[in-house]
Amino acid sequence: MTAFSFNQKVAIALDGYSDQDVIGQIKAKTGQTPQIELRYEAEIKTVWLTLAPEPRPVFTFELLASVNKVQRAIHDLWGPEAHTKSPIRFLAYLHKQVGPISTLGGDIEFYLDCIARGDRAGLDEYARLSIAGIIWNDSCLRGSAITIASAPRGVVLGGGIDAPRSCNVMIAERSASFSYPEVKFNHFPIGAVAVLSRHVAPRAAHEILSAGKEYSAEEFARIGVLDAIVGEGESDAWVRRYITENLKTHAAQLALFQAFSSRVAHSFEEELDNLAKRWTDHMMRLTPVEISQLQKIVIAQDHFLSRSLREAERSRQKSQTAQPETRF
C-alpha cells in the first residue's frame, strides 16, 4: 500500500488527484522528456518544471521538445473544457543553476551542426519548437494554466530571455543580468522582436537587441521587461506567495491574462512564424567568416562556463572552510 502525506491525502480528497497521479498522467501523455524535471505541489495546484539542459546551459533541441510535450499534455489532459476540475492552476519554470550562469541562450553548436550538413529542416524544427513554446506560455497554455518564469539568476543571454519573458509572469533575482549579444555577431535570436515588443515599445526593443548592452535586473524591471525583482534565494518563496494570493481569484486572473493575449494572438503567432522563417533563412545564408564567428562563440562559452564553474567551486570550498566545525 502506498503511504501518502497529510497534504497528499487532502489533495486526493478534494480533487481526486495525488502528486503521483498528476505527474504520472503527464508522463503517460508525453513519453520520455529528457533535460527537464517535473514535480507537482498539490497544495498550490502547481507543476514545477525545472530546465536541466546538457551538456551546457543552452536551449537544446531536446529541452525544447520536452517542454513542448509537457505544455501540450497539460492542455490536452486538463484544458479549458475541464478546467474547473483541473488539478493544475499554474505552471512554474525553474532553471537548474550552473555556477553563476542561468542560460547562455540558443544552442549554437546545434545550429553549426545543421549548417555543416545543409540540414535546413533541422533548423526549421528548432525554430518551430522555440516559437511553439513561446505561444503556449503567452496563451496560458491555451487557457489551461497561468505560466510563471521563476527567477533567472546570474547571466541570462539572448534567446534565453525570450522563453521566460513569454510567460504571463516573469521575475528575476537581484543579481541577474541580461543581454542580447547576437547582433554583434551578425545574428539574432528567434523570437525576441515579437516577445520584447509585448512589454516595451518597439523602439526600446530595437535598442535592447541592437546595442547588445548588459542590463541589470533593476534596469530590466525599470523599462518593463520584468514583473518583479526578488532577493537572492527568494524566488521560490515569491512564486509560492504569488500563487497562494491568487488561487482564490485564479479564474479571473486567467481570464485577464488570456484577454490581453487574445487581443493580438493571431498577429503575435503570425509574427513569430515569420521571424522563425527569417531566422532559418539567415542561418542558411551565413558566410564561412560568419560561421567562424559562431564557432568562436561556442569556444568562448565553454571557456566562460569552465571558468565560472571553477570560481563557484572555489567559493564553495572557501565557504565550507570558513564555517566552524560542529561537534555532537
C-alpha positions, 0 to 999 in steps of 0.5 A: 500500500502506498503511504501518502502525506497529510497534504497528499491525502487532502489533495486526493480528497478534494480533487481526486488527484495525488502528486503521483497521479498528476505527474504520472498522467503527464508522463503517460501523455508525453513519453520520455522528456529528457533535460527537464524535471517535473514535480507537482505541489498539490497544495498550490495546484502547481507543476514545477518544471525545472530546465536541466539542459546538457551538456551546457546551459543552452536551449537544446533541441531536446529541452525544447521538445520536452517542454513542448510535450509537457505544455501540450499534455497539460492542455490536452489532459486538463484544458479549458473544457475541464478546467474547473476540475483541473488539478493544475492552476499554474505552471512554474519554470525553474532553471537548474543553476550552473555556477553563476550562469542561468542560460547562455541562450540558443544552442549554437553548436546545434545550429553549426551542426545543421549548417555543416550538413545543409540540414535546413529542416533541422533548423526549421524544427528548432525554430518551430519548437522555440516559437511553439513554446513561446505561444503556449506560455503567452496563451496560458497554455491555451487557457489551461494554466497561468505560466510563471518564469521563476527567477533567472539568476546570474547571466541570462543571454539572448534567446534565453530571455525570450522563453521566460519573458513569454510567460504571463509572469516573469521575475528575476533575482537581484543579481541577474543580468541580461543581454542580447549579444547576437547582433554583434555577431551578425545574428539574432535570436528567434523570437525576441522582436515579437516577445520584447515588443509585448512589454516595451515599445518597439523602439526600446526593443530595437535598442535592447537587441541592437546595442547588445548592452548588459542590463541589470535586473533593476534596469530590466524591471525599470523599462518593463521587461520584468514583473518583479525583482526578488532577493537572492534565494527568494524566488521560490518563496515569491512564486509560492506567495504569488500563487497562494494570493491568487488561487482564490481569484485564479479564474479571473486572473486567467481570464485577464491574462488570456484577454490581453493575449487574445487581443493580438494572438493571431498577429503575435503567432503570425509574427513569430512564424515569420521571424522563425522563417527569417531566422532559418533563412539567415542561418542558411545564408551565413558566410564561412567568416560568419560561421567562424564567428559562431564557432568562436562563440561556442569556444568562448562559452565553454571557456566562460562556463569552465571558468565560472564553474571553477570560481563557484567551486572555489567559493564553495570550498572557501565557504565550507572552510570558513564555517566552524566545525560542529561537534555532537 
